[in-house]
Amino acid sequence: MLKKLAVLFAVLALVAAACGGSDDAEETTTTVAEGSGGESEGGGETGQEGGSTLSAVQARGNLICGVSGSAVGFSETQADGSATGFDADYCRAVAAAVLGDANAVEFRALTAAERFEALKNNEIDVLIRNTTWTQSRDTDIGIQFTATTYFDGQQIMGDPASLTGLTPSSGFEAIDGATVCTNAGTTTEKNITEGAAVAGVTITLETVETFPEAMEKFKAGTCDLVTTDGSGLYGNRAAETAAGTPGAENWVIFPEAPISKEPLGPAVRQGDDQWFDVIQWTVFATFIADENGVTSANIDTDKDNTPELTRLFGGEGEIQTKMGLPADAFYQTVKQVGNYGEIYDKNLTGPLGLAREGSFNMQWFDGGLIYAPPAR
Ligand SMILES: N[C@@H](CCC(=O)N[C@@H](CS)C(=O)NCC(=O)O)C(=O)O
């Protein structure tokens, strides 16, 4: 135990001056700056705690969706202020369900450290920002996770040209003595600190405000390694390779088995059950459409293929109406944005080469974890 503690304190965490905020309410033994734990309340422009986000969104006529804005493949801010990516499309999926218009979204770019305060302070209606469902986030800090849209896991990336011998099967032994960089306010910084301590290796952890800043330091050689959710590493490696960054195609992502579980998905404020249901069932509708092969292209012909699909897509839309939504809410989601597989392939498989096949993000009957309860 003493050895473990000594190693833990040896993990030196340098925090860039601009960094602030916190991941969640947990305390850690690293020297990474920890904020208040996100306790402040009220005063924003969206629905209030206790439940009225749905009517606030309907009255306003658009959805204010909290995203990263610089997470490759998940949410990338465009010149016109909109965002593209897997998370951005889930914002659109909600807007299509609630407002009948997938484009009625205002994207708010948030750093990892800012995101929970923004949600709790009513600055956004929903948070869809590569956010991992954890016990303390779910309980202590007043937010609720609705569903997991992407089952991820943390990995590490390095350049074998500088760290000789690095391979995809390398493990914690390969990072002993290294400077490892990531963004602040994340599960990432906690996992790597804890993992290094358990493995008995010493690292220098440097946390910056955003992951793109960590990538800049990695490319400049200030950081030996970067770490984040595997999807983020694959995404950044693909983007840097496409941009012609020298050696990027050889960067090694390791270990093969991720060092953590990172179930990512939309989160809402606690205390608004109706809004929780709306977000959760928008996600489930994309799962059920995927399960049944109903896509944006064939929904008009296939929407009544089974009684369940008829109910879900509005033929008998009582369930949606009881939720405060139009009967055809989830028809609009799938018609305008697509089913789960379409959203996945368009943003992740195609541009980044992040295969769905063989991952946890397959449907339950194909060995994955994507599973929706029945629509009835
Ligand atoms: N899933 C983790 C990490 C989230 C995270 O910050 N991921 C990075 C890598 S994909 C990211 O969003 N980077 C973009 C940014 O910093 O804006 C968490 O919830 O704490």
The ligand as an SDF file (V2000), in Angstrom:
LIG
                    3D

 20 19  0  0  0  0  0  0  0  0999 V2000
  -14.9960   10.0600  -22.0860 N   0  0  0  0  0  0  0  0  0  0  0  0
  -14.1000   10.7990  -21.2590 C   0  0  0  0  0  0  0  0  0  0  0  0
  -13.1750   11.7100  -22.0830 C   0  0  0  0  0  0  0  0  0  0  0  0
  -13.9250   12.7970  -22.8280 C   0  0  0  0  0  0  0  0  0  0  0  0
  -13.0180   13.6670  -23.7010 C   0  0  0  0  0  0  0  0  0  0  0  0
  -12.7210   14.8260  -23.3340 O   0  0  0  0  0  0  0  0  0  0  0  0
  -12.6020   13.1270  -24.8430 N   0  0  0  0  0  0  0  0  0  0  0  0
  -11.6900   13.8360  -25.7380 C   0  0  0  0  0  0  0  0  0  0  0  0
  -11.1770   12.8970  -26.7930 C   0  0  0  0  0  0  0  0  0  0  0  0
  -12.3690   12.3430  -27.9400 S   0  0  0  0  0  0  0  0  0  0  0  0
  -12.3850   15.0280  -26.3710 C   0  0  0  0  0  0  0  0  0  0  0  0
  -13.5730   15.1580  -26.2990 O   0  0  0  0  0  0  0  0  0  0  0  0
  -11.6350   15.8820  -26.9810 N   0  0  0  0  0  0  0  0  0  0  0  0
  -12.1210   17.0390  -27.6300 C   0  0  0  0  0  0  0  0  0  0  0  0
  -11.9740   18.2660  -26.7820 C   0  0  0  0  0  0  0  0  0  0  0  0
  -11.0880   18.2980  -25.9150 O   0  0  0  0  0  0  0  0  0  0  0  0
  -12.7540   19.1930  -26.9870 O   0  0  0  0  0  0  0  0  0  0  0  0
  -14.8830   11.5750  -20.2240 C   0  0  0  0  0  0  0  0  0  0  0  0
  -16.1180   11.6110  -20.2800 O   0  0  0  0  0  0  0  0  0  0  0  0
  -14.2740   12.1550  -19.3000 O   0  0  0  0  0  0  0  0  0  0  0  0
  1  2  1  0
  2  3  1  0
  2 18  1  0
  3  4  1  0
  4  5  1  0
  5  6  2  0
  5  7  1  0
  7  8  1  0
  8  9  1  0
  8 11  1  0
  9 10  1  0
 11 12  2  0
 11 13  1  0
 13 14  1  0
 14 15  1  0
 15 16  2  0
 15 17  1  0
 18 19  2  0
 18 20  1  0
M  END
$$$$
